[in-house]
C-alpha cells in the first residue's frame, strides 16, 4: 500500500506534468498563429516544483514511518542520536511519560527538525534512512525499477533545478540556456519512478 507521502508527491508531479503540457499546447498554438513563442520558464517552473516534491517526499515519508518503526523495532544508535538532535533529551523523555500521545510528540519533534532540511543529493537521502536500517536506498530503488540510468537522469534534473533556482538558468556568457520540454518530461517521469520504488522498499520494511 502506498504511503501518504507518496500520494502527496504524485499530486505534485501531476502538477509538474500539467505545466509541461501547458507549455506544449501554448507553443503549438503560438506557432500556428505566428505569435510570440510561449515562455519556456513554464518548463523551468516544472523542474523546480518536481525537485521540491522529491525533497518533501523524503522528509514526509521519514516522519510518517518513524512512529510505526519505533513501535516495531528497537532504535539503533543512529536513530537515538537523531532523536536527540531533534530535541528528545532527558527532560523531553520524562515529559513524554505524562503525555496521552507520546508518539505524536516524537513525530512533531522530527517534523520540526526536518522542516528546513534539504534532501536533493542521493547520499543525503540514503543517509536519512540509515536509522531505519535501510542501506543504499536510492541504488536499491533504481535496481528495483530495472533502470540502470535512473539515478543519473534524476541527478541531471536536480542539477538543472540548481541552475534555475540559483543562477536564473543563465550560462557563463549571460545567455539563457536552452531547455527541452521533452527531455524534462522524461526526467520527471524518471523521478516519479525512483520515488515509487523507494516507497515500496520503505513500506515493505515498515
HULINPE-V111422 format. One record per helix or strand of 2 or more residues. SS is the DSSP state (a for helix, b for strand). FROM is the first residue (numbers start at 1). LEN is the number of residues. Records with the same first field share a line. If there is no record, write none. Layout:
SS: FROM-LEN  FROM-LEN
This chain:
a: 4-30  41-32  77-9  90-7  102-13  122-7  130-3  137-9  150-18  181-25
